[in-house]
Amino acid sequence: MRVLLLHTDYIEFEVKKKALKDPDPVEKKTQRLEECIACFMSVEKADEADPDFVVSELVSVIDKMAGQVGAKNVAVYPYAHLSSDLASLSIAQKVLDDAYARISEKYDSIKAPFGWYKSFELKCKGHPLSELSRTIVPGQAKKDVSAALQKEDKISSTWHIMTVDGELHDMGEFDFKGTDNLRRFADYEESKNRASEKAPPHIELMRRLELVDYEPASDAGNFRYYPKGRMVKALLEQYVTDKILDYGGIEVETPLMYDLKHPTLEKYLNRFPARQYILESDDKKFFMRFAACFGQFLMAHDATLSYRNLPLRLYELARYAFRREKSGELTGLRRLRAFTMPDVHALCADLAQAMEEYKRRFILSLETVEGIGFERDDFEMGIRVTKDFYDEHREFLKYIVKEFGRPVLVEMWEERIFYFKLKYELNFVDSLGKASALSTDQIDVENGNTYDIEFTKADGGYDHPIILHCSPSGAIERVIYALLEKAHMMGEKGISPSLPLWLSPTQVRIIPLSKKFLGHAEKLQASYASSGIRADIDDRSESMGKKIRGAEREWVPYILVIGEREAEAGTVSARVRGIKGQKETDSETIKADILGAVEGMPKRPLPLPKMLSARPTFVG
């Protein structure tokens, strides 16, 4: 299918005369739609192999553009002139009708009738995102996915809920009373539907707060980070890295791309449920890494290892890893194609050692997400396990669930399809009922052998290690998504939305009542900055009310106003986010409160000039 999408002020068309013997019936000769995406489409011969696929992909492409440009209306226009290899009339009409039916469920829509000559007029908006062309080819996605991914939808599994007492309940019979979020998570997981029907709230927030934005010049699922967002991301990266190094991680760095036909890697690719980016260089094909496993395992293969070295904890902050997710599943920072993954593997001598290490890493994951600013109640836990592992190690799973402290969802596989027998995920469930895994760990019983990683045993013999795959936080981008979604849900409950204090781009906004007090404000700002507190000054020629509203719209935690009274008394008039009213206090008290709240967390300076008048506007 060939597609041309235009973001328009309007499109208007008029039916002229028949182009086919039996065209679509015409109810209105003239139709017009304003503020819409005009979707010109041509159904091709290749589409006959899988019409449903091309319809789904078309809807996904429209959804992505609509999310980017804020369009709520779509005009569907069959346009045979986009291709010279057209499908049969029956298939073309089916695809058009099915596409229009799917689009009409989501958008206010019109459809130009099929089989008529028509005149049309439109006005394209002309901004950077207003024009988009796509070629959709059935089966193309299947060519570049792993064997494991192709098998994923065919896995035979059963769904259960394990309660804190270790009892396993059939999910269909479990009483979810008091665990509504677990029910939403369970429904989401069982349905396996990852596509989003509408844009989640964090997309508007990430742009309004000038953190992150779509990059129209790149592939979908790749983003630009504005100064504030880059600072937030860097702080999270440093915090998670510090946690892993404290745990005993040994930091390494490995390449972004690997030989697609490397004998070991090719085998691993077909055991990993992910879609790859493929590129060519010097007549060879390479794939972009979708985890740090490849480089770390090849490094371990070349190392001389003893049982005394185990567990060996290899760590890399994989910036970036790449997964070519389906376009319809791409949703802001929740599901994207280029992401930053803190990846720490542990090479263990045997399953007993691996299980003890797994317990320790589970606590690491809980401490990491709670340290970032989440609460345990913000997450639902999912466990995926093979039936044989569950039967043999049920007490181990009971320990994990008891440590989590709430009922968890368990998917039990009749057979092992992937390289691991057990993994858990801490999942954030957003306001749209979509779940996203953050923290995870897996018990890999296969890749020690696949990569021929060997260690010397105490008796002088050799063996392959059990490997644990852990990300204590999950992808950094998803952490930002979850923080923004949590803030949105706070707002829905009447609580002032905010980021954790240690991540707030501006922690203190100082507002002098007039230029007369600007010098005093600068001294105060310098005092805060020297203590590692991000403070800025609103020196713009705006009203006091507008300045305060601006700071609140940016979710600034502390707003300090300085006027005649405050300057003379050496105090500030303080507004604290989430607390009604204002109070007069001294600046040292504010400083002590902030430093106490962020103690032990990484620090970075202001990401932008201290004076608001010197700052550019990135969004708007």
N, C-alpha and C positions, 0 to 999 in steps of 0.2 A: 504494500500500500504506500502511495505517495501522499504526503500531507503537507499543506501549507496553512499555518495559523497566523492570523493577523489580529492584533488588538485594535479595535476600531471605535471611533465615535459613533458610527452607525454603519449598517449595511442595508441596502434596499434593493429588491429585485422584482422584476415583472415577467410573468410567463407570456411567451410570444406564440409559439406554434409547436406541434408535435415533432420530436426527433425520433421517436419509436412508434411502432404500431400500437402497442398497449402500454402507454406511459402511466405514471401515477395519476390518480384522480386529483383534480385541482379544486380546492375549496375557495381559495383567494388568489386572484391573479397577481395581486401586488402585496408584498409583505415587507415590513421594516422592523429592525431591531436595533436599539441604541445601546451604547456602552457594553459592547460584547466582543467575544472572540469569534471571528469568522473562520470557520473550519472548512477549507477546500480540500476535498479528498478524491483520490482516484484508486479504485480497487483493481489489483493486478492479478495476472494469471497465477503467480506463486501463492496468492492468498487463498486459492481454492484448497490448498493442502490443510489449512487450519483457520477457517473464518473466525471462530471464537477467539483464537489467539490475537488476531489483528484487531478485533473489536476491543478486547481488553487493553491491548497496548495503546490503541488510539485514545481510549478514555483516560488512561494513565498520563499520556502526553498532555491532554487537555487539562487534566487536574493539576499537573505541575505548573503549566503556564498560568492557569486561573489563580492558583495560590500565589504566584509571584506578582501578578499584575492586579490582583484583587477583583477579577471579573466574576460576575454572577450570571451572565447571559451568554448563550452560545448559539450561533447560527450554523447549521450543517448544510454544506453546499456540495453536491456531487459535481466533480469537475474532471472529466475524462482527459482533458488536455495535459494533465500532469504526467501522463505515461503513454508509451507506445505499445505496451504489452498488457492489454486490458483483460480482466476476468470475463467469464461468461456473464450474460445479462442477469441470469437467475442468481448467481453468487453475488454479483455487484449489488443487486437490489436487496438481497438478504443482509449483507454486511451493512449497507446504508441503513436499513430499517432497524437492525439490531443495535447499531451504534446510536441511532437517534433515540431509541427506547432507553438505552443505558444513560445517555446524556441528559435526557428529559427528567430522569429521576433525581438529578442533582442540580440542574440549572433551568432557568427560564429559557426556553429554546424555540426556534423555528427551523423548518427544514425546507429547502428548495426542492420542488418535486422532481423526481427522477424521470428522464425520458422526454424532456422538453427543452427547446431553445429558450433562453432567458436573457434578458438584459439585466445588468446589475450596476450599482453604484455604491461605493464605500469611501470612508475617510479613515485612513490608518493613522494612529496616534503618533507614530514616528519616534517613540522613545527606544532605548537600547533593547528592551525586552518585547517590543511590539511585533516583531516578525520572527517566525520560527518555521523551519522546514524539517521534516523527518521522513525517513524511509523505514517502513516496518516490514520485516521479513519473517514469515512463520518458520519456526524451528531453529532460527539463528541462535537463540539463547541456549538451546539444548546442546549445541555443538561445543560450547566452551564451559560446560559445567562438569563437575566431578561425578564419578559413578555413584559415590555416596549420596550426593545431592539428588541425583535422579531416582535413587531408591527411597529417599526420605519420606515421600508421601505414601509409600507402599509398606512402611514399617507396621508390623502387627504389634499393637500395644494396648494396654489397659490403663485406665485412669483411676486414681485413688486419692484419698486424703489420709495422711498420717497425723494423728493427734499427739500432743505432748507426752501422753502416757505410752506412746509406742504402738497404739492400736491402728491397724490399717483398715480403712473403710472404703467400700465401693463409692466412687464419686457420685453416682446417680442416686445413692441411698443416703448420702451424708446430709445431716441437718446443718445448713449454713447459717442458722440464726446467730446473729452477733458477729458474723464474719463476712459481711457483704463484699468487702474488697477482695477477699479470697474467692468468692463466687465469681466476681467479674474477671479475675485473673484466670480461674479455671475455665470459664466459658471461652475466653480469648485463646487460651492455649489449645483447647480441644478443637476449636474451629479451624485453627491454622490459617486464619485470614489475617494477613499482615498489612493489607492495603488500607489507606485512610479515606473515608468518605468526605472529610472536610479538613481544613487546615487546623492543627492544634493551636491552642492559645500562645504557646511559647514562640511561635514564628513572628507574631506581631510584636511580642515583648522583646525578642532579641534584636529586632530592627529599631524599635522605638528607643530602647536603652542604648543604642549604638554599640552593640557588642559584636554581632555577627550578621552576615547578610549573604544572600545568594551571589555567586560569581557567574554572571551570564556568559562570560567569555570562556568558561571551562565546561567540563562535562557535568551533567546533573549530579548532585550529591557532593559537590566540592564548594567550599565556602571561603569568603574573605573575612578576616578578623580585623575590626577596627581597633584603635589603641586600647580602649577599655576592655574589649573582649580578649585581646591578646594578653593583657595583664591578668585577667581572670583565669585564662587557660594556663598561663605560665605558673601562676600560684598553685593551681591544682596539680600540675605536672610535678612541681617541686615537692609539694606535700606528699603525694603518693610515692614519689621516689624516695623521700626521706623515710617513710614508713617501711618500705621494702628493704632499704639498706640497714635500718635498725633491726629488722627481722633476720638479716644475714645474707641478703641478696648480693651477688657479685655482678657489677654492672659491665656490660659489653655493648658492642655496636656491630651491626651486620648490614649487608646490602639490601636495597629495596627490590631488586629484580634478580631472577634466577632462570637458569636454562630449563625450558619446558620439557626437554628430553633427557635431562639428567636422570640416570636410572633409578636412583633412590627417591628423588623428588617427584618424579612422575608417578611412582607407586603411592607416595603419600598424598599427592593431589587427589587421587581417586578414592582416598579414604577420608577426605575432609569435606564436610558439607558447606561449601562456599563457591560462589561464582568468581571467576578470575578475569582480570584484565590481561589480554594477550597483546604483545607488541613484537615487531620484527626488527632485527639488526644484523647486517652481514649474512643474510640468508638463514639466520637462525631465529627461532621463536623463543621468547622469554615471557615469563609471567611476573606481574607485580605481586609482591608478598601480601598475603592477607593475615599474617600473624608473624611473630618473631621466631616461630618454631624452627624454620628452615636453617637459618644461620646458626642458631644456638645448637641445634642437633648436629650439624656438620662440624661445628667447633668441638663438641663433645666427642664426636667420632675420632677426631685427630688427636685428642688429649690422652695422656697416660693417667688412668684412674685406678685408685685402690678403694677397697671398702672403707678405708679410713677417711677418704674424701667425701663420703656420702652421709647424709644428703648433700648434694652439690646444687646450690641455688643460683642459677644463672638468670640475670635480669637485663631487660632492655626496655626503654621507653620507645616503642616503635612509632616514630613519627616520620612517615605515615605508614599505615597499612591500608590495603585497598580491597574492597569487595564489590563486585559489579551487581549490586542489588537490582531487583526488578524496578523499572521506572515507577510503576504504580505503588510501590512500597516506600519510595523515597519520601520522607516527611521531615523537613527541617533537620534539626540535630538529633531527632529520635532514630532515624534510620538513614544513613548516608553512605557514600561510596569511598570516601577518604577519611580516615579517622586515626586518632592517637591512642594507642593501646599499651598501657603498662603491662608487660608480660613477664612473669617470673616462673620459670620451670624448676622443679626439684627432681633430681635424679636420685632414686632411692634403691637400696640394695635388694629389697624384697617387698612383698605386699604388707607385711607387718610394719616395717619401717614407714612405708608410704602412708598407711592409715594413721599412724601417730603424727606424721608430718601434716597430713590432711587436716587433722583436728587443730593443730597449731595455726595453720593458714586460714582456717575458718574463722578463728578468733581475730586474726589479722584483718580479714575482710570486714567483719562487723565493726571493728575499731576504726577502720579507714573510713567507711561511709558515715559512721556516726561522728567522727572527727570533722568531716567536711561540713556537716551541718544538718544531716538527716537524723531522724529518729527511727528506731527499729520498726515502729508501726507504719512508716512510710513504704515498707517493702513487703512483698509476698515472696515466699521461697518456693522454688520448683526444684524437684529432684528427678533426674532421669537415670534409670538403673536397669540393668539386665536382670531377668528373673533369677538366674543362677547366682549372681552376686548377692541379690537380696536374700535369697534363701540361706546362703552361707554366712552372711554378715549382717543379719538383721539388727543385732545389738549395736553395731557401729552406726547404722542409719538412725536408730533410736537416739543415740547420743547426740548426733548432729541436730535432730529435730528438737530435742530437749534443750540444747544450748540456744537454739533460735528462740524458743519460748512460745511458739504459736503453731497451730496446725499448718501443714504444708501440702502442696500438691505433688503427687508422685505419679510419673509416667513410667510404667514398667514394660520393658521390651521382652518379647519372647526369645529373640535372638540378638546377638551383637552385630549391628550393621557398621558402626563406626569403630574407631581405634580405642575408645574408652568404654569402661564398664559402668562408670558412675560419674555423674557431675551434678553439681547444684548451681543454682542461679538465684541471686537476689534481684527481684523484679520490681520496678517502679510502675505503678498503674496510674495513668493520667486521667484527666477529666473526661476524655472520650472513651475510656475503657480499654485503651491500648496499653499493653505491657511491654516493657523494655528491660532486658537483662543488664545489670551492672556487674556486681561482683560475681565471679564464677571460679570453679576449680574442677578439674577432671582427673580421673585415674586412668592413665594411658597404659595399656598392657601390650601394646603392639610396636611402638616406634623405637624402643630400645633395640629391638631385633631388626626392624626395617632399616634403620640407619647404622646397624652394626656397631652400636656403642657398647664397649666392653669395659669391665672393671675387674681387677684382681680380687678374688675372694680370700678370706682368712686362711683357707686350706691350700692356697696357691693356684686354684683353678680359676676359670673365667666365667662370667655371667653377664647378661644384659640387664640394665636397670629398669625398674618401673618408673615412669615419668609422670609427674603432676604438672598440669597446665593451669596456672592461676593468674587472674587479674583482680587484685583486691578492690579496685574501684570500677572496673569496666572501662570502656572508652571514655576519654576525657570529655569529648563532645556530648556524649549521653549524660554525663554528670551535669553539664551546664543545662541541657534540656530538662533534666529532672528537677533541678533547682528552680528553673523558671516556671515549670508546670506546678511545682509545689507552691510557689509564690502566687500564681494565679488562683489556685484552690484556696489559699489563705484569703485572698480578696473576695472570693465567692462566699466565704463565711463571715465577712465583715471585719477581717483582720488586715491591717496594712501590709500589703505584699512587700517582701524585702529579700535581699540576698544575705547570706551570713556576713557578719560584720567584717571578718578578715578578708572577704572577697569583694567587698563594696569598692568600686573604683574610686569614689570619693567617700571618705569616712566622716569628714567634717566639712561643712560648707559655712564659710564666714561671710556675713552680709553686713557691711558698714552702712549706716543709715544715710550717709552722704560722703562725698570725697574728703571731707574734713577728717573722717576717721579711717581713711584708707591706710595711713602710716601705722596706726595702731593695729589694724587688721593684718598688715604684712608682718609685723613683729610676732603676732599671735600665730600666724601661719608658719613662720620660720621655727617657732618653738615646737609646734606639733611635728613638723617635718623632721626636725633633728631627733625626735623620739621615735621616728619610724611610722608616724601616723600620716595618712594621706588627707591633707587639708587643702582646700582651694578657696578662692575669694571671688564673690560675684561683684565685680566692679562695673557692671554694665549700667547704662543709663535707662533703667527700667524702674517701675514702681516697686515698692517693697512687697506688695501682695503678689505681683507677678514673679518676683525673685523667689519668694517662699514656695509658690505653686510649682515653679520650675524645679526647685530642689526636691520637693515631694514627688514630682513626676519622675525624677531620676532615682528615687528610693534612697536619698541620702540619709544615713542614720542619725546624724547630729547636725542641726542647723543652729548656728550661733549668730545672734544679732548684736551689733555694737553701735550704741548711740552715745549721747552726751553723758547720761547717767552711768552707763556701764564703763565708759572710758575713765570717768572720774573715780569710780569705786573699784576699778580693776576687776570687774565681773563681766559676765556675758548673759544675755537672755537666751536660754537654750530651749529648743524643741527637740525632743527625742522621738524618733519614729516608733509608732505603736503606742505611744503614751499621749493622752489628750492634754492640751494646754501647753503652757510654757512656764519655765521657772528661771529665776535669777540665781546664778551660781558662779563659782570661780572656775577659770579655765583649767587649773591644775586638777580639780575634781573630775572634770570631763576626761582629761588626759589619763588619769589613773584608772577610770572606769574602762576606757577603751583598751589600754595596755593590759589590764587584767583579763579582759574578755578574749584578747587575741594572743595571749601568752602561749609560746611554743609553736605558733603557726608561722609559715614563711611570710616574709614581708617584701614588698616592692614599692618604689616611689610612685608618685602620681603618673599616670600614663599620658597626661596632657598638660599644657601650660597651666600654671597656678591661677592665672587670671582668666576668667571666663571670656572676657572681651577678646582675648588672643586665640581663642579656640575656633577651628573650622567646624562646619556642620557637615557630617558625613551622610546623614539620612534626613530627607525632608525637602 
